[in-house]
């Protein structure tokens, strides 16, 4: 059977997998999660604290007003990564959308299991809304965004804070701790992000797998949620969860767009792949139009 990845993606995937630790050692995984190439220049970038949670604020046009405000949650299986690993991505999103981006340095598992991360996420959302005018933004144009585990936190925060966000931007999010979808088996190995890694991340994170604030796909009612853009990699254990969530959002009357990128694997957003650049460009345009 032919490889499902594009040749360029396969080369990147194999190179990344060769230097990435297996599941089981949080310290080793954190050491391997290093920042990539720098992102674009942004007029103002500074660190501050949002009601006790460290954040980094990216403002592409200080002094402007009425702009969207993105609250961003980084990926890393709730175990690793932080402000520096996702600096380039946040810079790209801010520069492309004109929005202020607030990147949250939420507490990590296993030292701080569920609900520490979603509690920090909600705290940052509430802080961002309160500070929106001071940041030159419109509190009614707040977008919750995140990649991988950060996408889970964005979806969970939207569930927990009805009416407080104008959009949710979810990049290949884990949405079902039961990991029962077909793509988990299809892409279990050989596509960088393995099923074994994902299962271990869920174990470190904790919480009841059936709780909707752990597994948003288990939420009984998705009506009334803000519009969503769900960006997925075709060759990813999490693909089918994202597709299922998009279908459920649409069935609940939520304005939802799903973008499925063929030939790429989990984490492609920040990689030197055409799909990564086009996905970020489309996401930035979507953010700019929110509200």
C-alpha angles and dihedrals in degrees: 000000000000120000114267091214124081113251091252092049092047091055092050093044094053093045092050094045092050091062100036121097122237120248120284106062115077093184093054092047092049091050090053094050099087128159118265127216116328120268129232123297115271120195096235128019121167142154123236140150124263108205090316099324117105113236139175118221122209115194115179094186116024112204096030120119143208095032130146116266119215120203104200128200116194125226128236106123091281084283107079146017127057145178095322098048091054098037095105093048093050091047091052092049093048094046093046098045103033087230127131109247121208110195114201123218094204123183116276134226145267088036090044110026127187128338093030096081097045090044090054090046092054091046091055092048092053091046092049093052091049091049097040097106092047088051091052093252140120113249088212091060100060116141123198109214140171146144126239108328087007088057088056089053091049092051092045092049090051088054093047096046108044112191095011099096131055096201146005121217110194121186112196094320127189104236106164123050091195088072090207101145126113094243090064089066097037095053100027093125138014098039101086098248102069131198088240091057092048093049090050092049090053090050092052092046095053129186129120107308090217095052111108091224087060098034110024090188086070094058110124095217128028097172117124095029119137122263113285139211111195116192116194140182113226094217098055135109087228097053098099094047089057092047091049092049091050091052092049092049091051092047088053091055096257117143100245133171121190120198113193114192114204124213096026137098138223111299096027093133096086097035129101093259127122090235091056093053094045093047092052092046091051091046091051091051090049091051092049090055097048114121 
